[in-house]
Amino acid sequence: MNSKVFLVVRILLGLFVLVFGLNKFLNFMPPQGEMPEAVMNYFGAVSSTHTIKLVAIVEILAGLAFILNKYGALMAVILMSVSVNAVLFHATLAPAGIGPALGLLILNILVLIGYKDRYKDLLRP
Protein backbone atom coordinates (compact mmCIF):
# COMPACT_ATOMS: atom_id res chain seq x y z
CA MET A 1 0.00 0.00 0.00
CA ASN A 2 1.23 3.47 -0.86
CA SER A 3 2.64 5.19 2.25
CA LYS A 4 0.53 8.33 1.75
CA VAL A 5 -2.65 6.30 1.30
CA PHE A 6 -1.77 4.26 4.38
CA LEU A 7 -1.18 7.48 6.35
CA VAL A 8 -4.61 8.82 5.39
CA VAL A 9 -6.36 5.50 6.17
CA ARG A 10 -4.52 5.19 9.50
CA ILE A 11 -5.43 8.75 10.55
CA LEU A 12 -9.06 8.31 9.44
CA LEU A 13 -9.38 5.09 11.42
CA GLY A 14 -7.68 6.74 14.39
CA LEU A 15 -10.07 9.70 14.38
CA PHE A 16 -13.08 7.40 13.81
CA VAL A 17 -12.39 5.14 16.80
CA LEU A 18 -11.18 8.00 19.01
CA VAL A 19 -14.43 9.93 18.50
CA PHE A 20 -16.63 6.87 19.04
CA GLY A 21 -14.58 5.78 22.06
CA LEU A 22 -14.85 9.23 23.65
CA ASN A 23 -18.57 9.29 22.87
CA LYS A 24 -19.06 6.21 25.07
CA PHE A 25 -17.84 8.30 28.03
CA LEU A 26 -19.03 11.80 27.14
CA ASN A 27 -22.25 11.08 25.19
CA PHE A 28 -21.88 14.02 22.80
CA MET A 29 -23.59 12.10 19.95
CA PRO A 30 -27.09 11.15 21.10
CA PRO A 31 -28.65 7.93 19.76
CA GLN A 32 -30.82 8.45 16.71
CA GLY A 33 -34.50 7.57 17.13
CA GLU A 34 -36.13 4.73 19.04
CA MET A 35 -34.05 1.67 19.73
CA PRO A 36 -35.64 -1.77 19.48
CA GLU A 37 -36.04 -3.77 22.69
CA ALA A 38 -33.32 -6.23 21.66
CA VAL A 39 -30.84 -3.36 21.28
CA MET A 40 -31.82 -1.93 24.67
CA ASN A 41 -31.35 -5.37 26.27
CA TYR A 42 -27.93 -5.72 24.63
CA PHE A 43 -26.75 -2.29 25.77
CA GLY A 44 -28.19 -2.91 29.22
CA ALA A 45 -26.09 -6.07 29.49
CA VAL A 46 -22.82 -4.58 28.23
CA SER A 47 -23.32 -1.44 30.34
CA SER A 48 -24.09 -3.30 33.55
CA THR A 49 -20.92 -5.38 33.22
CA HIS A 50 -18.83 -2.31 32.26
CA THR A 51 -17.90 -4.03 28.98
CA ILE A 52 -18.86 -0.90 27.07
CA LYS A 53 -16.28 1.11 29.04
CA LEU A 54 -13.60 -1.47 28.24
CA VAL A 55 -14.49 -1.23 24.55
CA ALA A 56 -14.32 2.57 24.81
CA ILE A 57 -10.85 2.37 26.37
CA VAL A 58 -9.68 0.05 23.58
CA GLU A 59 -11.11 2.43 20.98
CA ILE A 60 -9.46 5.48 22.56
CA LEU A 61 -6.09 3.75 22.88
CA ALA A 62 -6.32 2.44 19.31
CA GLY A 63 -7.26 5.88 18.01
CA LEU A 64 -4.31 7.48 19.73
CA ALA A 65 -2.00 4.68 18.55
CA PHE A 66 -3.04 5.19 14.92
CA ILE A 67 -2.85 8.97 15.07
CA LEU A 68 0.54 8.97 16.82
CA ASN A 69 1.80 5.93 14.86
CA LYS A 70 2.86 4.09 18.02
CA TYR A 71 1.88 0.45 18.54
CA GLY A 72 -0.51 0.73 15.59
CA ALA A 73 0.13 -2.80 14.35
CA LEU A 74 -0.79 -4.23 17.76
CA MET A 75 -3.87 -2.04 18.12
CA ALA A 76 -5.07 -2.94 14.61
CA VAL A 77 -5.18 -6.60 15.64
CA ILE A 78 -6.91 -5.83 18.95
CA LEU A 79 -9.38 -3.46 17.27
CA MET A 80 -10.38 -6.15 14.78
CA SER A 81 -12.50 -7.83 17.46
CA VAL A 82 -14.35 -4.56 18.06
CA SER A 83 -14.83 -4.07 14.30
CA VAL A 84 -16.24 -7.56 13.73
CA ASN A 85 -18.53 -7.26 16.75
CA ALA A 86 -19.83 -3.89 15.55
CA VAL A 87 -20.74 -5.39 12.16
CA LEU A 88 -22.35 -8.44 13.76
CA PHE A 89 -24.31 -6.25 16.18
CA HIS A 90 -25.72 -4.15 13.36
CA ALA A 91 -26.31 -7.13 11.07
CA THR A 92 -28.39 -8.89 13.71
CA LEU A 93 -29.95 -6.19 15.91
CA ALA A 94 -29.84 -2.81 14.14
CA PRO A 95 -29.32 -3.22 10.38
CA ALA A 96 -30.18 0.40 9.61
CA GLY A 97 -26.91 1.61 11.14
CA ILE A 98 -24.56 -0.93 9.57
CA GLY A 99 -22.82 1.62 7.30
CA PRO A 100 -20.41 3.08 9.88
CA ALA A 101 -19.70 -0.40 11.25
CA LEU A 102 -18.78 -1.63 7.77
CA GLY A 103 -16.64 1.49 7.31
CA LEU A 104 -14.85 0.67 10.55
CA LEU A 105 -14.23 -2.91 9.45
CA ILE A 106 -12.96 -1.87 6.01
CA LEU A 107 -10.62 0.77 7.46
CA ASN A 108 -9.39 -1.76 10.02
CA ILE A 109 -8.66 -4.32 7.29
CA LEU A 110 -6.83 -1.67 5.24
CA VAL A 111 -4.70 -0.74 8.25
CA LEU A 112 -3.93 -4.42 8.86
CA ILE A 113 -2.81 -4.67 5.23
CA GLY A 114 -0.68 -1.55 5.70
CA TYR A 115 1.06 -3.17 8.67
CA LYS A 116 1.42 -6.57 6.97
CA ASP A 117 5.22 -6.50 7.18
CA ARG A 118 4.98 -6.34 10.97
CA TYR A 119 2.98 -9.59 11.06
CA LYS A 120 5.33 -11.73 8.94
CA ASP A 121 7.08 -13.29 11.93
CA LEU A 122 3.76 -14.09 13.60
CA LEU A 123 2.37 -15.80 10.52
CA ARG A 124 5.47 -17.79 9.62
CA PRO A 125 5.01 -21.60 9.92
Residue, then its C-alpha position, 0 to 999 in steps of 0.5 A: m500500500n502506498s505510504k501516503v494512502f496508508l497514512v490517510v487510512r490510518i489517521l481516518l481510522g484513528l479519528f473514527v475510533l477516538v471519536f466513538g470511544l470518547n462518545k461512550f464516556l461523554n455522550f456528545m452524539p445522542p442515539q438516533g431515534e427509538m431503539p428496538e427492545a433487543v438493542m436496549n437489552y444488549f446495551g443494558a447487558v454490556s453497560s451493567t458489566h462495564t464491557i462498554k467502558l472497556v471497549a471505549i478504552v480500547e477504541i481510545l487507545a487504538g485511536l491514539a495509537f493510529i494517530l501517533n503511529k505508536y503500537g498501531a500494528l498491535m492495536a489494529v489486531i486488537l481493534m479487529s475484534v471490536s470491528v467484527n462485533a460492531v458489524l455483527f451487532h448491526a447485522t443482527l440487531a440494528p441493520a439500519g446503522i450498519g454503514p459506519a460499522l462496515g466502514l470501521l471494518i474496512l478501514n481496520i482491514l486496510v490498516l492491517i494490510g498496511y502493517k502486513d510487514r509487521y505480522k510476517d514473523l507471527l504468521r510464519p510456519 
